[in-house]
């Protein structure tokens, strides 16, 4: 793997680390275009780059699967937001996850949080276990001693989401990181729900952070992309080698769109959180609602931990409606401002039924055991008027 694949980000990004997140989201990893002075980053729709002589590129770029200037600017901005030096833009969130899992070998062992995105569960159980012979065990991470008891000589990775999808459980990242350090195990944290505005797992000891850029990082429901972030040069070199070999890359136009969206990430996340907290409190007091799960509510079982390791509560709420499956379906079908759709993190409010939508790939007995029942609903709170969101619920109950 040559330096050309990622250059020298430690030097390239050094000047930016003095800035706050709001500034980094706008300016991180970017300068006016040297040839024109254009303020906004150019879109480099090129697949290859001319060379001065054989094996002598004009600059750092040789081929756009290996690297592209637009993608690099997006990657640099994301790395800075996660307080790291290395990031890899991928074609989607699942390809980011798969890229990291390619660090593993046959018969390696992974411990994964049991309340995990349905697509991640499906990848672990139908591809990793059945086709790649990688062993996966699931744990609630409520008791770290039980996680440690699962560790064997073949355990190479621990995979967590915090907040988790869809039950919004908070995992003690720092404590898990200390366990991983003692046992020489890689810790990977999916930070999609919090975004780097509200949480930085690398600061808490994680080795790798993954994002579905499709969600909050892009935030406009018009891109599918992912990212892998690390501050470890050795890990970064291996991940870049794998990415270049496999081809799990984000296209330049998608990278340009994400880079555009990152400029409003900080302000969007605060607005998502404001609406979500207001709606969560309103739902908690409503007689149509059985229970609300939101890390910003004092009723959340890990409220204190969330306050300690996060900088905000984000825009995701889950709740239990009083009623059965049919009543829940009827309610969801009557909504007009909320869009009944999978995904999350966009400026528009989305609502879905995890048991039969995002987590349908999880076996029913496991869903039931976790609490993903027929009356369980997940909301991605958007940026609309909070009064309109409340009114939409009232007309649909």
C-alpha positions as CSV (number, residue, x, y, z in Angstrom):
1,X,0.0,0.0,0.0
2,X,1.7,3.2,-1.1
3,X,1.4,6.6,0.5
4,X,-0.5,7.8,-2.5
5,X,-3.6,5.9,-1.3
6,X,-4.1,8.2,1.7
7,X,-1.2,10.7,1.6
8,X,-0.1,12.1,4.9
9,X,-3.3,13.0,6.8
10,X,-1.5,13.6,10.1
11,X,0.3,16.5,8.4
12,X,-2.6,17.5,6.1
13,X,-5.1,17.7,8.9
14,X,-2.9,19.1,11.7
15,X,-3.9,22.7,11.1
16,X,-7.6,21.9,11.6
17,X,-7.6,20.2,15.0
18,X,-7.6,23.6,16.7
19,X,-11.2,24.3,15.5
20,X,-14.5,23.4,17.2
21,X,-16.9,20.9,15.6
22,X,-19.2,23.6,14.1
23,X,-16.2,25.0,12.2
24,X,-14.8,21.6,11.2
25,X,-18.1,20.6,9.7
26,X,-17.9,23.6,7.4
27,X,-14.1,23.9,6.7
28,X,-12.6,20.6,7.8
29,X,-10.0,19.2,5.3
30,X,-10.8,21.9,2.7
31,X,-9.2,24.9,1.1
32,X,-10.2,27.1,-1.8
33,X,-9.5,25.4,-5.1
34,X,-5.9,26.2,-6.0
35,X,-6.5,26.6,-9.7
36,X,-9.7,28.8,-9.6
37,X,-10.1,29.9,-6.0
38,X,-13.5,28.3,-5.9
39,X,-14.8,28.3,-2.3
40,X,-16.9,25.1,-2.6
41,X,-15.0,21.9,-3.1
42,X,-14.9,20.8,-6.8
43,X,-16.6,17.7,-8.0
44,X,-13.9,15.5,-9.7
45,X,-15.8,13.2,-12.0
46,X,-12.8,11.4,-13.2
47,X,-11.8,7.7,-13.1
48,X,-8.1,8.0,-13.9
49,X,-5.3,10.6,-13.9
50,X,-2.6,11.3,-16.4
51,X,1.0,10.5,-15.5
52,X,4.1,12.5,-16.4
53,X,6.1,9.3,-17.1
54,X,5.5,5.6,-16.4
55,X,4.7,5.2,-12.7
56,X,5.2,9.0,-12.1
57,X,1.8,10.6,-11.3
58,X,1.2,14.3,-11.6
59,X,0.3,14.3,-7.9
60,X,-1.0,11.9,-5.3
61,X,-3.8,10.5,-7.5
62,X,-3.6,7.6,-9.9
63,X,-7.1,5.9,-10.1
64,X,-10.4,6.8,-8.5
65,X,-11.0,3.4,-7.0
66,X,-7.8,4.0,-5.0
67,X,-8.6,7.6,-4.3
68,X,-10.4,10.7,-5.7
69,X,-9.9,14.3,-4.6
70,X,-13.6,14.9,-3.8
71,X,-13.8,11.7,-1.8
72,X,-10.6,12.6,0.0
73,X,-12.0,16.0,1.1
74,X,-15.1,14.3,2.5
75,X,-13.0,11.6,4.2
76,X,-10.8,14.3,5.8
77,X,-13.8,16.2,7.1
78,X,-15.3,13.1,8.6
79,X,-12.0,12.1,10.2
80,X,-11.6,15.5,11.8
81,X,-15.2,15.4,13.1
82,X,-14.3,12.1,14.8
83,X,-11.0,13.5,16.2
84,X,-9.1,11.1,14.0
85,X,-6.7,11.2,11.0
86,X,-8.0,8.5,8.7
87,X,-11.4,7.9,7.1
88,X,-12.5,5.7,4.2
89,X,-15.7,6.6,2.3
90,X,-17.6,3.6,1.1
91,X,-20.6,2.9,-1.1
92,X,-23.1,2.5,1.8
93,X,-23.2,1.8,5.5
94,X,-23.3,-2.0,5.0
95,X,-20.2,-1.8,2.8
96,X,-18.5,0.1,5.6
97,X,-19.4,-2.7,8.0
98,X,-18.2,-5.4,5.6
99,X,-15.0,-3.6,5.0
100,X,-14.2,-3.7,8.7
101,X,-15.2,-7.3,8.9
102,X,-12.7,-8.1,6.2
103,X,-10.0,-7.6,8.8
104,X,-11.1,-11.0,10.2
105,X,-10.1,-14.5,9.1
106,X,-11.8,-17.8,9.1
107,X,-12.6,-19.1,12.6
108,X,-12.2,-15.8,14.2
109,X,-14.7,-14.8,16.9
110,X,-16.8,-11.6,17.2
111,X,-19.0,-10.5,20.1
112,X,-21.8,-8.2,19.0
113,X,-24.4,-6.2,20.9
114,X,-27.7,-8.1,20.6
115,X,-29.8,-5.0,19.9
116,X,-28.2,-4.2,16.5
117,X,-29.5,-2.9,13.2
118,X,-31.3,-5.7,11.3
119,X,-28.9,-5.4,8.3
120,X,-25.9,-5.8,10.5
121,X,-27.5,-8.9,12.2
122,X,-28.2,-10.4,8.8
123,X,-24.6,-9.8,7.6
124,X,-23.2,-11.5,10.7
125,X,-25.6,-14.5,10.7
126,X,-26.1,-15.2,7.0
127,X,-22.7,-14.2,5.5
128,X,-20.1,-14.1,8.2
129,X,-21.2,-17.2,10.0
130,X,-22.5,-19.3,7.1
131,X,-20.2,-18.3,4.3
132,X,-17.0,-17.0,5.9
133,X,-16.9,-19.3,8.9
134,X,-16.5,-16.4,11.3
135,X,-18.1,-17.1,14.7
136,X,-20.5,-14.5,16.2
137,X,-22.0,-14.3,19.6
138,X,-24.5,-11.7,20.7
139,X,-24.7,-10.1,24.2
140,X,-26.8,-7.4,25.7
141,X,-23.7,-5.7,27.2
142,X,-25.8,-4.9,30.3
143,X,-23.2,-6.9,32.3
144,X,-19.6,-6.5,31.2
145,X,-18.6,-9.6,33.2
146,X,-20.9,-11.7,30.9
147,X,-19.2,-10.2,27.9
148,X,-15.7,-11.0,29.3
149,X,-16.9,-14.6,29.9
150,X,-17.7,-14.9,26.2
151,X,-14.1,-14.0,25.2
152,X,-11.9,-16.9,23.9
153,X,-8.5,-17.1,22.4
154,X,-10.2,-16.6,19.0
155,X,-12.1,-13.4,19.9
156,X,-10.7,-10.7,17.6
157,X,-13.4,-8.1,17.6
158,X,-16.2,-6.6,19.7
159,X,-18.9,-4.7,17.8
160,X,-21.3,-2.3,19.5
161,X,-23.9,0.3,18.6
162,X,-24.6,3.1,21.1
163,X,-27.3,4.3,21.0
164,X,-28.4,0.9,19.6
165,X,-30.9,0.4,16.8
166,X,-33.8,0.3,17.6
167,X,-34.0,0.1,21.4
168,X,-31.7,3.0,22.0
169,X,-29.6,1.2,24.6
170,X,-26.4,2.9,25.7
171,X,-23.3,0.8,26.0
172,X,-20.5,1.9,28.3
173,X,-17.9,2.5,25.5
174,X,-15.0,3.4,27.8
175,X,-15.4,0.3,29.9
176,X,-15.7,-2.0,26.9
177,X,-12.6,-0.3,25.4
178,X,-10.7,-1.0,28.6
179,X,-11.7,-4.7,28.4
180,X,-10.6,-4.8,24.8
181,X,-7.2,-3.2,25.6
182,X,-6.6,-5.9,28.3
183,X,-7.6,-8.7,25.9
184,X,-6.0,-7.3,22.8
185,X,-9.3,-7.2,20.9
186,X,-10.4,-4.6,18.3
187,X,-13.4,-2.4,19.4
188,X,-15.7,-1.2,16.6
189,X,-18.5,1.3,17.4
190,X,-21.3,2.1,15.0
191,X,-21.8,5.8,15.7
192,X,-24.6,6.4,13.1
193,X,-27.3,7.3,15.6
194,X,-25.3,9.9,17.6
195,X,-23.1,11.3,14.8
196,X,-19.7,12.8,15.7
197,X,-21.5,16.0,16.9
198,X,-22.9,14.1,19.9
199,X,-20.4,11.3,20.5
200,X,-16.7,10.5,19.6
201,X,-16.0,6.8,20.4
202,X,-12.3,7.0,19.5
203,X,-11.9,9.5,22.4
204,X,-13.4,6.8,24.6
205,X,-11.0,4.1,23.4
206,X,-12.6,2.6,20.3
207,X,-10.2,1.5,17.5
208,X,-12.7,1.9,14.7
209,X,-15.9,3.9,14.1
210,X,-18.3,3.2,11.3
211,X,-21.1,5.4,9.9
212,X,-23.9,5.0,7.6
213,X,-23.5,8.4,5.9
214,X,-26.9,7.9,4.4
215,X,-28.3,8.9,7.8
216,X,-27.5,12.1,9.8
217,X,-24.1,12.8,8.2
218,X,-25.8,13.4,4.8
219,X,-29.2,14.2,6.3
220,X,-31.2,14.9,3.2
221,X,-32.4,11.4,2.1
222,X,-30.7,11.6,-1.2
223,X,-27.4,9.7,-0.8
224,X,-26.4,6.1,0.1
225,X,-22.9,6.0,1.5
226,X,-20.8,4.9,4.4
227,X,-17.5,5.6,6.2
228,X,-14.9,3.8,8.3
229,X,-12.8,6.0,10.7
230,X,-9.7,5.2,12.7
231,X,-6.8,7.1,14.3
232,X,-4.4,4.1,14.1
233,X,-2.1,4.3,11.0
234,X,-1.4,0.5,11.0
235,X,-5.2,-0.2,11.0
236,X,-5.8,2.5,8.4
237,X,-3.1,1.1,6.1
238,X,-4.7,-2.4,6.2
239,X,-8.2,-1.0,5.7
240,X,-7.1,1.1,2.7
241,X,-5.4,-2.0,1.3
242,X,-8.7,-4.0,1.7
243,X,-10.8,-1.1,0.3
244,X,-8.6,-0.7,-2.8
245,X,-8.6,-4.5,-3.4
246,X,-12.3,-5.0,-2.9
247,X,-13.5,-1.8,-4.4
248,X,-15.9,-0.7,-1.6
249,X,-15.7,3.0,-2.4
250,X,-17.9,6.0,-2.4
251,X,-18.5,7.6,-5.8
252,X,-17.3,11.3,-6.2
253,X,-20.8,12.7,-6.7
254,X,-22.1,11.0,-3.5
255,X,-19.0,12.2,-1.7
256,X,-19.6,15.8,-2.9
257,X,-23.2,15.7,-1.7
258,X,-22.2,14.4,1.7
259,X,-19.5,17.1,1.9
260,X,-22.2,19.7,1.2
261,X,-24.4,18.3,3.9
262,X,-21.7,18.1,6.5
263,X,-21.6,21.9,6.5
264,X,-24.9,22.0,8.3
265,X,-24.4,18.8,10.4
266,X,-23.8,20.6,13.7
267,X,-26.8,22.9,13.5
268,X,-29.1,20.1,12.1
269,X,-28.1,17.8,15.0
270,X,-29.0,20.4,17.6
271,X,-32.3,21.0,15.9
272,X,-33.1,17.3,15.7
273,X,-32.3,16.9,19.3
274,X,-34.5,19.9,20.3
275,X,-37.5,18.5,18.5
276,X,-36.9,14.9,19.7
277,X,-36.7,15.9,23.3
278,X,-39.9,17.9,23.2
279,X,-41.7,15.1,21.4
280,X,-40.3,12.4,23.7
281,X,-41.6,14.3,26.8
282,X,-45.0,14.8,25.1
283,X,-45.3,11.2,24.2
284,X,-44.2,10.1,27.7
285,X,-47.2,12.0,29.2
286,X,-49.7,10.8,26.5
287,X,-52.4,8.3,27.5
288,X,-52.0,6.5,24.1
289,X,-48.4,5.6,24.8
290,X,-47.2,2.7,27.0
291,X,-43.5,3.6,27.2
292,X,-41.0,5.9,25.6
293,X,-37.3,5.2,25.0
294,X,-35.1,8.2,24.5
295,X,-31.6,8.8,26.0
296,X,-32.4,12.4,26.9
297,X,-35.3,11.4,29.2
298,X,-34.5,10.8,32.9
299,X,-36.6,7.7,32.6
300,X,-34.1,6.1,30.3
301,X,-32.3,3.3,32.1
302,X,-28.9,4.5,31.0
303,X,-29.7,8.2,31.3
304,X,-26.7,9.0,33.5
305,X,-24.3,7.1,31.2
306,X,-25.7,8.8,28.1
307,X,-25.0,12.2,29.8
308,X,-21.5,11.1,30.6
309,X,-20.3,9.8,27.2
310,X,-22.5,11.7,24.8
311,X,-22.7,15.5,24.1
312,X,-26.4,15.3,23.1
313,X,-29.3,12.8,22.7
314,X,-29.8,13.0,18.9
315,X,-33.1,12.7,17.1
316,X,-34.2,9.0,17.5
317,X,-37.1,8.0,19.7
318,X,-38.7,4.6,20.1
319,X,-41.9,4.0,21.9
320,X,-44.6,1.4,22.6
321,X,-48.1,2.3,21.5
322,X,-51.0,1.0,23.7
323,X,-52.6,-1.5,21.3
324,X,-52.0,-4.6,19.2
325,X,-50.4,-5.0,15.7
326,X,-53.5,-4.0,13.8
327,X,-53.9,-0.8,15.9
328,X,-50.2,0.0,15.4
329,X,-50.5,-0.5,11.6
330,X,-53.7,1.6,11.5
331,X,-51.9,4.4,13.4
332,X,-48.8,4.4,11.1
333,X,-51.0,4.3,8.0
334,X,-52.9,7.5,9.0
335,X,-49.9,9.8,9.5
336,X,-49.5,12.6,7.0
337,X,-46.5,14.7,8.1
338,X,-44.4,11.7,9.3
339,X,-43.4,9.5,6.3
340,X,-43.8,5.8,6.8
341,X,-40.4,4.7,5.6
342,X,-37.2,2.9,6.6
343,X,-33.9,4.9,7.1
344,X,-33.4,7.8,9.4
345,X,-31.5,11.0,10.0
346,X,-33.1,13.1,7.2
347,X,-34.6,16.6,7.6
348,X,-38.0,15.0,7.3
349,X,-39.6,13.0,10.0
350,X,-39.7,9.3,9.4
351,X,-41.6,6.6,11.3
352,X,-41.4,2.8,11.0
353,X,-42.4,-0.6,12.5
354,X,-39.1,-2.4,13.3
355,X,-40.6,-5.8,13.7
356,X,-41.9,-5.9,10.1
357,X,-39.6,-3.4,8.5
358,X,-35.9,-2.7,9.5
359,X,-35.6,-5.7,11.8
360,X,-37.7,-8.2,10.0
361,X,-34.5,-10.3,9.3
362,X,-34.1,-10.8,13.1
363,X,-36.0,-14.0,14.2
364,X,-39.2,-13.3,16.0
365,X,-38.2,-15.1,19.2
366,X,-35.1,-12.8,19.4
367,X,-37.2,-9.7,18.6
368,X,-39.7,-10.6,21.3
369,X,-36.9,-11.3,23.8
370,X,-35.3,-7.9,23.1
371,X,-38.6,-6.0,23.3
372,X,-39.2,-5.4,19.6
373,X,-42.9,-6.3,19.7
374,X,-46.0,-5.6,17.6
375,X,-46.7,-2.3,19.2
376,X,-43.1,-1.0,19.0
377,X,-42.4,2.0,16.9
378,X,-39.2,3.9,15.9
379,X,-39.2,7.6,15.0
380,X,-36.5,9.7,13.3
381,X,-37.6,13.2,14.3
382,X,-37.1,15.7,11.6
383,X,-36.9,19.5,11.5
384,X,-40.6,20.3,10.9
385,X,-42.6,22.4,13.4
386,X,-42.9,20.4,16.6
387,X,-46.6,21.5,16.8
388,X,-47.3,20.0,13.4
389,X,-45.6,16.7,14.5
390,X,-47.8,16.5,17.6
391,X,-50.9,17.3,15.6
392,X,-50.1,14.6,13.1
393,X,-50.0,12.1,15.9
394,X,-53.2,13.3,17.4
395,X,-55.2,12.9,14.2
396,X,-53.7,9.4,13.7
397,X,-54.3,7.9,17.2
